Amino acid sequence: MKIPRIIARCALLPCLITGAALAARDDQEDLPLIRPEERTAIDDQSRAFNDTLAPLIADAARSTVRIWLDGERLAYGTVTGDGRTVITKFSELADPLESTFVIEPGEGPSRMGVVAGVYEDDDLAVLRIDGDPLPAVRWTMALLPLGSFLAAPQPDGDLAAFGVVAVEERLLKDAGSGGLGVRVDPRFTGSGVRIASVEPDGGAAQAGLLQGDILTRIDGRDLSGFMELKHVLSGKQPGSKVAVVATRDGVEAAYEVILGKLPEAPKLKSDRIRITERLGGSLSRVRDDFSRVIQSDMRPKPNQIGGPVVNLKGEVVGVTIARADRTRSFILPAARIQELLASSAGDPAAALARAEAGKGPAFTTELPEPPQGRMGRIRMKDMQGHVDELRQLMDFLRDELDQLEKR
C-alpha cells in the first residue's frame, strides 16, 4: 500500500463527504425528501469515498468477521492471537452461554464459535472458533491525537464507519480512580483550575493546598481546565502520588499529593436526556463505565460493534466497543486490549449472573415510557417517523452547507 498516495487522496475528504456519504456503512440509512437524481449523486459520492479508503482498510477487513445467531447479525468481531480467537462485544451476544454462533469472514466458509471467556469491565467477550485459522489482526501502539482520522471496515472490505478522534484516551469508570480531595470552581475562567473547597482528610489538604489555590500543572502537564484535570488523573489509582504545581496570591509552589479514592457518582440521567440520546438511532446496550477508551464521532450501528479500527496508515489502533449516542462512539485502544488478553478471562456464566442481578454491566437499556396526556403513546408513535425524517434531512442540509462554505 502506498501510504503517501492514500494520505493525498484522503486530503480530498471534504470534497467527497456530502449527505449520505456520512452513512457509508452496512444497510445505509435512507434519506427522505430528496430527488432521485440527488440520491444517485450521493450514492456515487459514497462509492467514490469507499473506493478511496479501500486500500486503507483492506488488511483490517481480513481480520473482521460477522457474528450471527439464528439468522440475525449480532455484532462484528476481531480475529486475534492464533487466528482461532475472536473478540467482540459481550452484551450484544444473545444467550451467550448456551449458543453456538456462526462466525462469517469476508472470504471463505463460515465457522462455528462459542464464548470462552469475558472481560467484564470492558464488555469484551472471547470466542473460540473451529476450522482453519483466520488472519489475525496486527495491533499498533501508535498515539492518536485529537482529530486523527479513523475508519472501521466491514469483513468484505467496504467501509462500516469513519470519523475522527473527538476525545483522547481516558477513563470512563471513575469509581476506583484516584482524586485530589478537592472541589473545583466551575465559574473560574482563568488559566488552570481554582479550588472551591478542600476535603479535610483528603490528599490535597494533607499536602497543604487551600481553598482559592489555582492548580496549574500536574505531573508536568499544564492544566487548561477541569476536563484536562480529569484526563490527567484518569487511570491513576488511590494511594499513588502526583506532583502538583499551584499558585496562591500569585506565588507558585510545588506540592506532592497522595490521591484518595473518588466516590462513585450516582447516575441521574433524566428521561428527557435518555430519549435525546436515542434520536440518532439504535444504541449499544452497554455504552458506558468502560476502563480506558477513545471517544470518536464515528457512527457504527450496534450490530457493527466489535470490529477493528484503523488510523490513516491502515494500522489497527483498537476495536469499536459501543455506540453511545448520536454523536459518540467508544473505541477500546489496542494497548488495553493486549493488556486484557495477556490476563485470564473471566467466567461468562458469572458475568451474566452479575449483569442480571444488577451488579455488573446492564445488558439492556430500555427507553423510558412516553409521557401520557396530550403527548401520549399514540401521538408519540405516529410522530417518531416524522422526527427521524426531519433529523436526517437536517443532517443532509447541514453537511451540504458545510461543503458550500469550504468552496
Backbone torsions as a table, in degrees:
resi	resn	phi	psi	omega
1	MET	NA	130.8	-179.2
2	LYS	-90.3	97.6	-174.6
3	ILE	-57.7	-46.3	-178.7
4	PRO	-56.7	-39.1	-179.5
5	ARG	-67.3	-40.6	178.4
6	ILE	-61.6	-44.5	-180.0
7	ILE	-62.7	-40.6	179.8
8	ALA	-63.6	-41.1	-179.3
9	ARG	-69.9	-36.7	179.3
10	CYS	-68.9	-18.3	175.5
11	ALA	-66.6	-15.7	178.9
12	LEU	-89.2	7.0	-176.0
13	LEU	-52.2	-44.4	-178.7
14	PRO	-58.7	-27.1	-179.5
15	CYS	-80.2	-19.3	-175.8
16	LEU	-100.1	-30.5	-171.6
17	ILE	-85.8	100.3	172.8
18	THR	-139.7	146.4	174.0
19	GLY	51.8	-122.1	-172.0
20	ALA	-71.3	-8.7	174.0
21	ALA	-60.5	-25.9	176.3
22	LEU	-67.8	-16.9	179.8
23	ALA	-106.4	28.4	-179.3
24	ALA	-69.2	97.5	-173.5
25	ARG	-168.9	177.5	174.4
26	ASP	-58.8	146.5	172.8
27	ASP	49.8	57.1	-174.7
28	GLN	-53.0	133.8	-179.3
29	GLU	-64.1	140.3	176.5
30	ASP	-73.8	142.4	173.8
31	LEU	-106.4	118.3	-176.7
32	PRO	-81.4	167.7	168.4
33	LEU	60.0	35.2	173.5
34	ILE	-126.7	151.6	-176.9
35	ARG	-74.7	155.9	-179.2
36	PRO	-55.8	-40.1	-179.3
37	GLU	-67.0	-31.4	176.1
38	GLU	-69.0	-39.4	178.3
39	ARG	-63.9	-40.0	178.3
40	THR	-62.5	-43.4	179.3
41	ALA	-63.4	-40.7	179.6
42	ILE	-65.6	-43.0	178.0
43	ASP	-61.5	-39.6	178.2
44	ASP	-63.1	-42.3	178.4
45	GLN	-63.8	-40.4	179.5
46	SER	-62.9	-42.6	178.8
47	ARG	-64.9	-40.8	178.8
48	ALA	-63.3	-39.8	178.5
49	PHE	-65.1	-44.1	177.7
50	ASN	-60.6	-42.6	-179.9
51	ASP	-62.9	-36.9	179.6
52	THR	-62.7	-40.5	-175.5
53	LEU	-89.7	-9.2	-175.4
54	ALA	-53.6	-47.9	179.3
55	PRO	-64.0	-28.4	-177.4
56	LEU	-68.3	-37.5	-173.1
57	ILE	-104.3	2.4	-172.1
58	ALA	-59.9	-48.1	-178.1
59	ASP	-63.3	-45.3	-179.5
60	ALA	-65.1	-33.0	179.6
61	ALA	-61.5	-34.4	-179.9
62	ARG	-68.2	-17.9	177.6
63	SER	-103.8	13.6	-179.9
64	THR	-107.2	136.2	179.4
65	VAL	-131.4	157.5	170.6
66	ARG	-99.1	143.4	-179.0
67	ILE	-114.8	121.5	-174.5
68	TRP	-118.6	153.5	170.5
69	LEU	-149.7	122.1	178.9
70	ASP	53.6	42.3	175.9
71	GLY	79.7	3.0	179.6
72	GLU	-111.9	130.4	176.1
73	ARG	-80.2	121.8	-175.1
74	LEU	-94.2	-39.9	-173.2
75	ALA	-167.5	173.0	166.8
76	TYR	-95.6	164.4	175.4
77	GLY	-139.5	160.7	-179.9
78	THR	-119.5	124.9	-178.9
79	VAL	-78.1	131.0	-178.1
80	THR	-133.1	175.9	171.0
81	GLY	60.0	-122.0	-175.9
82	ASP	-85.1	7.9	-179.2
83	GLY	86.8	-1.4	177.0
84	ARG	-115.0	13.8	178.3
85	THR	-121.7	133.4	178.4
86	VAL	-125.6	131.4	173.1
87	ILE	-104.4	144.4	-178.0
88	THR	-156.9	-177.3	-178.6
89	LYS	-84.6	118.5	-173.0
90	PHE	-62.3	-45.3	-172.4
91	SER	-71.2	-12.5	177.1
92	GLU	-88.3	-5.2	-179.1
93	LEU	-86.7	109.9	177.8
94	ALA	-67.1	131.4	177.9
95	ASP	50.1	61.4	-171.1
96	PRO	-68.4	-16.7	-174.3
97	LEU	-86.7	-39.4	-172.5
98	GLU	-97.6	-11.6	-168.8
99	SER	-91.6	150.2	166.3
100	THR	-109.1	121.6	-172.2
101	PHE	-96.1	150.7	173.7
102	VAL	-90.7	124.3	-179.8
103	ILE	-106.2	112.4	-174.2
104	GLU	-109.0	110.0	174.7
105	PRO	-80.4	173.7	178.1
106	GLY	-69.6	-31.0	179.1
107	GLU	-132.4	146.7	176.0
108	GLY	88.7	177.0	-175.3
109	PRO	-72.3	156.7	175.6
110	SER	-74.8	156.7	175.9
111	ARG	-118.0	169.7	173.6
112	MET	-107.2	146.1	-178.3
113	GLY	-144.7	151.9	177.6
114	VAL	-130.0	154.5	178.9
115	VAL	-73.9	121.8	-178.4
116	ALA	-104.4	-18.6	-178.8
117	GLY	-173.0	170.0	-178.4
118	VAL	-148.6	141.9	170.9
119	TYR	-106.1	95.0	-164.8
120	GLU	-63.0	-41.7	-176.1
121	ASP	-63.1	-24.7	-179.3
122	ASP	-110.0	7.8	177.9
123	ASP	54.4	40.4	-175.4
124	LEU	-114.1	123.4	178.5
125	ALA	-103.4	149.9	175.7
126	VAL	-114.9	121.0	178.1
127	LEU	-108.0	141.3	171.1
128	ARG	-103.8	132.0	-176.2
129	ILE	-116.8	155.4	179.2
130	ASP	-96.0	-178.2	178.1
131	GLY	81.4	-172.3	179.9
132	ASP	-65.4	148.4	179.5
133	PRO	-64.9	149.7	176.3
134	LEU	-99.9	161.4	177.9
135	PRO	-61.4	123.3	-179.0
136	ALA	-85.1	147.3	-179.5
137	VAL	-69.4	149.9	175.3
138	ARG	-113.2	115.3	-174.8
139	TRP	-80.7	156.9	171.6
140	THR	-130.8	147.2	178.0
141	MET	-97.2	17.2	-177.4
142	ALA	-57.8	138.0	178.4
143	LEU	-71.3	150.9	-179.7
144	LEU	-122.2	92.8	177.1
145	PRO	-67.5	164.5	175.5
146	LEU	-54.9	137.7	178.3
147	GLY	86.4	-3.1	179.6
148	SER	-62.4	137.7	180.0
149	PHE	-73.2	141.0	179.8
150	LEU	-134.8	148.2	176.4
151	ALA	-145.3	145.3	178.1
152	ALA	-121.6	126.1	-176.8
153	PRO	-88.9	160.7	163.7
154	GLN	-91.6	161.5	-179.7
155	PRO	-59.6	-29.7	-178.0
156	ASP	-84.8	3.9	177.2
157	GLY	96.5	-7.2	174.6
158	ASP	-76.8	171.9	-178.2
159	LEU	-88.2	130.9	175.5
160	ALA	-92.6	-42.7	-179.2
161	ALA	-163.4	158.7	175.4
162	PHE	-149.5	163.6	179.5
163	GLY	174.6	-156.5	-179.9
164	VAL	-134.6	164.4	173.8
165	VAL	-71.4	117.5	-179.2
166	ALA	-94.0	-35.4	176.8
167	VAL	-138.6	132.1	-178.8
168	GLU	-65.5	168.9	-176.0
169	GLU	-50.6	133.4	-177.6
170	ARG	-153.5	171.1	179.9
171	LEU	-98.7	124.2	176.2
172	LEU	-89.8	-28.1	-177.1
173	LYS	-86.6	94.6	-176.0
174	ASP	-70.6	-37.3	-178.3
175	ALA	-60.1	132.3	-179.0
176	GLY	95.0	-13.5	177.3
177	SER	-83.0	164.7	-179.2
178	GLY	-88.4	147.9	178.5
179	GLY	-133.2	157.4	-178.4
180	LEU	-75.5	-24.6	-174.3
181	GLY	87.2	38.0	178.2
182	VAL	-136.1	160.2	167.0
183	ARG	-111.8	139.3	-175.3
184	VAL	-99.1	159.5	-179.2
185	ASP	-91.7	107.8	-177.5
186	PRO	-70.3	-14.7	-178.2
187	ARG	-87.1	-9.2	-178.0
188	PHE	-71.6	127.9	-176.3
189	THR	-114.3	2.4	180.0
190	GLY	-81.9	-172.1	178.8
191	SER	-76.2	133.3	-179.3
192	GLY	97.7	-165.4	-177.6
193	VAL	-129.9	120.4	-178.8
194	ARG	-89.2	136.5	-179.9
195	ILE	-80.9	122.1	178.0
196	ALA	-85.8	-35.5	177.2
197	SER	-157.5	156.8	-178.6
198	VAL	-121.4	129.1	176.8
199	GLU	-69.5	130.0	-173.0
200	PRO	-55.4	-38.4	-176.1
201	ASP	-102.8	10.5	-176.8
202	GLY	-81.1	170.1	-178.3
203	GLY	-63.3	-36.2	-179.4
204	ALA	-64.5	-43.2	179.2
205	ALA	-63.0	-42.9	-179.3
206	GLN	-66.5	-28.0	179.1
207	ALA	-82.0	-13.1	178.1
208	GLY	105.4	5.4	177.3
209	LEU	-73.8	148.0	-175.8
210	LEU	-128.7	163.1	172.6
211	GLN	-57.6	134.4	-179.3
212	GLY	95.9	-17.7	175.4
213	ASP	-62.8	148.6	-180.0
214	ILE	-112.2	115.5	178.2
215	LEU	-76.0	125.5	-177.6
216	THR	-116.0	-21.9	-176.2
217	ARG	-157.0	139.9	174.1
218	ILE	-132.8	126.0	-179.2
219	ASP	50.7	40.1	176.7
220	GLY	81.3	1.9	-178.1
221	ARG	-106.0	123.2	179.4
222	ASP	-65.3	143.9	179.8
223	LEU	-104.5	122.2	177.7
224	SER	-96.8	-16.3	-178.1
225	GLY	174.6	-172.1	-174.9
226	PHE	-62.3	-42.2	-177.9
227	MET	-63.5	-36.3	177.0
228	GLU	-64.7	-40.6	176.9
229	LEU	-60.6	-44.3	-179.8
230	LYS	-63.2	-42.2	-179.4
231	HIS	-65.5	-39.1	-179.8
232	VAL	-63.6	-39.3	-176.6
233	LEU	-84.5	-15.7	-176.5
234	SER	-62.0	133.2	179.3
235	GLY	89.2	-13.5	177.5
236	LYS	-82.5	133.1	-172.5
237	GLN	-90.1	152.1	173.4
238	PRO	-55.4	138.6	-177.9
239	GLY	97.3	-17.8	178.0
240	SER	-79.4	158.0	-177.4
241	LYS	-105.3	142.8	175.4
242	VAL	-129.3	146.0	176.8
243	ALA	-90.5	119.2	-175.1
244	VAL	-114.7	135.1	171.7
245	VAL	-114.2	129.2	-178.6
246	ALA	-139.8	156.6	176.1
247	THR	-112.4	142.9	176.4
248	ARG	-135.5	116.9	-176.9
249	ASP	55.4	38.0	176.3
250	GLY	83.2	-3.0	-179.3
251	VAL	-103.2	127.5	-177.8
252	GLU	-88.7	141.0	178.5
253	ALA	-145.7	157.6	-179.3
254	ALA	-108.1	144.9	-179.4
255	TYR	-137.6	152.8	171.7
256	GLU	-114.3	117.3	-174.4
257	VAL	-111.9	130.9	173.0
258	ILE	-91.0	120.9	-175.0
259	LEU	-71.4	141.5	172.3
260	GLY	-102.8	-177.8	-177.6
261	LYS	-88.1	132.3	176.1
262	LEU	-72.9	139.9	172.1
263	PRO	-69.7	149.7	178.7
264	GLU	-77.4	117.2	-177.2
265	ALA	-74.1	136.6	176.7
266	PRO	-68.6	149.0	179.0
267	LYS	-95.8	108.1	-171.2
268	LEU	-118.3	43.8	179.4
269	LYS	-70.0	134.0	177.3
270	SER	-81.2	162.9	176.6
271	ASP	-59.3	-37.7	-179.0
272	ARG	-62.7	-42.4	178.6
273	ILE	-63.6	-42.7	-178.5
274	ARG	-64.6	-39.3	178.4
275	ILE	-66.6	-42.0	179.3
276	THR	-60.3	-40.7	179.0
277	GLU	-59.2	-33.2	-174.2
278	ARG	-82.4	-7.5	-174.0
279	LEU	-63.6	-22.1	-179.5
280	GLY	-83.4	2.6	-179.3
281	GLY	118.9	-167.4	-177.2
282	SER	-66.7	144.3	179.9
283	LEU	-119.1	164.6	176.5
284	SER	-68.8	148.1	179.4
285	ARG	-66.0	-41.9	174.2
286	VAL	-111.5	119.0	-173.0
287	ARG	-138.8	18.0	174.0
288	ASP	-154.2	-176.2	179.0
289	ASP	63.5	27.5	173.5
290	PHE	-79.6	173.0	176.4
291	SER	-79.9	-103.3	-178.9
292	ARG	-95.9	126.9	179.4
293	VAL	-138.0	160.4	170.1
294	ILE	-109.6	131.2	179.6
295	GLN	-93.8	134.8	-179.3
296	SER	-132.9	164.6	173.9
297	ASP	-97.7	15.0	175.2
298	MET	-60.7	155.1	-176.6
299	ARG	-127.0	59.1	174.7
300	PRO	-72.2	154.3	174.2
301	LYS	-81.1	158.2	179.7
302	PRO	-54.7	-34.6	179.9
303	ASN	-85.0	10.9	170.5
304	GLN	-111.2	3.4	-179.6
305	ILE	-78.1	143.9	178.4
306	GLY	112.6	-8.4	-179.3
307	GLY	-90.3	168.4	-178.1
308	PRO	-72.8	157.8	176.8
309	VAL	-125.1	134.9	-178.7
310	VAL	-116.1	158.6	173.9
311	ASN	-94.3	-169.1	-175.0
312	LEU	-70.0	-12.1	175.7
313	LYS	-96.6	1.7	-177.7
314	GLY	81.8	9.1	179.8
315	GLU	-83.3	139.5	-178.0
316	VAL	-81.5	116.2	-174.4
317	VAL	-104.8	-4.9	179.9
318	GLY	163.8	-166.7	176.0
319	VAL	-131.0	149.8	174.3
320	THR	-69.0	134.9	-177.6
321	ILE	-121.9	-15.2	177.8
322	ALA	-168.2	142.3	163.9
323	ARG	-96.8	109.1	-169.7
324	ALA	-86.6	-40.8	176.4
325	ASP	-164.1	-163.4	-173.3
326	ARG	-61.9	-32.3	-173.5
327	THR	-116.9	0.8	-174.9
328	ARG	-129.1	136.2	166.6
329	SER	-134.8	156.6	-177.1
330	PHE	-115.5	142.4	-179.5
331	ILE	-120.2	129.9	174.0
332	LEU	-83.3	117.4	-174.0
333	PRO	-68.1	154.8	-177.0
334	ALA	-58.7	-39.5	-179.2
335	ALA	-61.9	-41.0	179.0
336	ARG	-67.2	-40.3	179.7
337	ILE	-62.6	-45.4	179.7
338	GLN	-64.3	-35.7	176.3
339	GLU	-62.6	-43.1	179.2
340	LEU	-66.1	-47.6	-175.9
341	LEU	-66.1	-21.4	177.0
342	ALA	-79.9	-10.9	178.2
343	SER	-106.2	171.5	-178.5
344	SER	-78.2	132.6	176.8
345	ALA	-74.9	152.2	-179.9
346	GLY	-81.9	171.8	-180.0
347	ASP	-78.5	120.8	-179.3
348	PRO	-59.3	-37.6	-179.1
349	ALA	-63.3	-42.3	179.4
350	ALA	-66.8	-40.0	179.1
351	ALA	-64.1	-42.1	179.4
352	LEU	-65.5	-40.5	179.2
353	ALA	-63.1	-40.6	178.4
354	ARG	-66.2	-38.9	178.9
355	ALA	-63.6	-43.7	-178.8
356	GLU	-68.4	-26.3	179.0
357	ALA	-88.5	1.5	-179.6
358	GLY	77.5	17.4	-178.5
359	LYS	-107.0	4.5	178.6
360	GLY	-139.4	-170.3	177.4
361	PRO	-56.6	129.2	-179.0
362	ALA	-71.6	135.3	-177.5
363	PHE	-82.4	-18.4	-179.9
364	THR	-134.7	141.9	173.7
365	THR	-124.6	99.3	-174.5
366	GLU	-78.2	146.1	171.5
367	LEU	-68.9	141.5	174.5
368	PRO	-64.7	152.8	178.9
369	GLU	-64.1	138.0	176.3
370	PRO	-61.6	149.9	179.3
371	PRO	-65.5	151.2	179.1
372	GLN	-90.0	174.8	177.7
373	GLY	92.7	-138.7	-174.4
374	ARG	-63.3	-29.3	177.1
375	MET	-109.1	48.8	-174.5
376	GLY	-74.1	-173.3	-171.7
377	ARG	-59.8	-45.1	-174.5
378	ILE	-63.5	-46.6	-178.3
379	ARG	-66.2	-41.3	178.6
380	MET	-61.0	-41.4	-179.6
381	LYS	-65.3	-42.7	-179.7
382	ASP	-66.2	-33.5	-175.9
383	MET	-80.6	-20.2	-172.0
384	GLN	-58.5	-43.4	180.0
385	GLY	-61.9	-39.7	179.1
386	HIS	-67.7	-39.4	178.3
387	VAL	-61.6	-44.4	179.6
388	ASP	-61.9	-42.2	180.0
389	GLU	-64.3	-44.2	179.5
390	LEU	-64.2	-39.1	179.1
391	ARG	-62.2	-44.5	-179.0
392	GLN	-67.3	-38.5	178.0
393	LEU	-64.5	-40.7	178.6
394	MET	-64.0	-40.1	176.0
395	ASP	-59.3	-44.8	-178.0
396	PHE	-61.8	-48.2	-178.4
397	LEU	-65.6	-39.8	179.6
398	ARG	-61.8	-43.8	-178.8
399	ASP	-67.9	-36.6	177.5
400	GLU	-65.4	-41.1	178.6
401	LEU	-64.9	-38.2	176.9
402	ASP	-59.1	-40.7	-179.0
403	GLN	-68.0	-37.9	178.9
404	LEU	-63.6	-37.6	-180.0
405	GLU	-67.8	-25.6	-177.9
406	LYS	-85.8	-12.9	-176.7
407	ARG	-79.2	NA	NA
